[in-house]
Amino acid sequence: MYAYKPGTLAMTFLNSSIEGADTDTVREVAILMKQTGADIHCIGDGGFAGCSSPENVQQLSFSIKGKPYTYYRMASVNR
């Protein structure tokens, strides 16, 4: 078994056209991503318009962090 260095982070990606799917699909995949125990979650930039829809980005955040945290981060000033 391979041992990682202390402090190593794991990353999951939601891409390969899934970022353009409906929000229910994004929710299901995000829950699976969360179950992996990864520290960083990333959504791809593909799709017809070349970017993920805001609804899917928001759904990913809802599924990973929850609504209160998502709304707090959306309303806070990041400087």
C-alpha positions in Angstrom: 0.0 0.0 0.0 1.3 3.5 -0.9 1.5 6.1 1.8 1.1 9.7 1.0 3.0 12.5 2.6 1.3 14.2 5.5 -0.7 17.2 4.3 -1.3 15.7 0.8 -4.7 16.8 -0.7 -6.9 14.7 -2.9 -8.9 16.3 -5.8 -12.0 15.1 -7.6 -13.3 16.5 -11.0 -16.8 16.8 -12.4 -16.1 17.0 -16.1 -16.5 15.0 -19.4 -19.7 16.8 -20.3 -21.3 16.0 -16.9 -21.0 19.7 -16.0 -23.6 20.4 -18.7 -26.1 17.9 -17.4 -29.3 18.6 -15.4 -28.9 19.6 -11.7 -30.2 16.3 -10.5 -27.4 14.5 -12.2 -24.8 17.0 -10.9 -26.3 16.4 -7.4 -25.9 12.6 -7.6 -22.3 12.8 -9.0 -21.4 15.5 -6.4 -22.6 13.2 -3.6 -20.4 10.4 -4.9 -17.5 12.8 -5.1 -18.1 13.8 -1.5 -18.1 10.1 -0.5 -14.6 9.7 -1.8 -13.3 11.9 1.0 -11.5 14.2 -1.4 -10.4 17.6 -0.1 -10.9 19.6 -3.3 -13.8 19.4 -5.8 -13.6 20.9 -9.2 -16.2 21.4 -11.9 -15.2 21.4 -15.6 -15.6 24.2 -18.1 -17.0 22.3 -21.1 -20.4 22.2 -22.6 -22.1 24.1 -25.4 -21.2 27.6 -24.2 -17.7 26.7 -23.0 -18.6 27.0 -19.3 -20.6 25.3 -16.7 -24.1 26.7 -16.0 -24.4 28.7 -12.8 -27.1 26.4 -11.7 -24.8 23.4 -11.8 -22.0 25.2 -10.0 -24.4 26.2 -7.3 -25.8 22.6 -7.1 -22.3 21.2 -6.7 -21.7 23.6 -3.8 -25.1 22.7 -2.3 -24.3 19.0 -2.5 -20.7 19.3 -1.2 -21.0 22.0 1.5 -24.7 22.6 2.0 -27.0 25.6 1.4 -26.1 27.7 4.5 -22.3 27.6 3.7 -23.0 28.2 0.0 -25.2 31.3 0.6 -22.7 32.6 3.2 -19.9 32.4 0.7 -22.0 34.0 -2.1 -22.9 36.9 0.2 -19.4 37.5 1.7 -17.0 40.0 0.4 -13.8 38.3 -0.8 -10.8 40.7 -0.7 
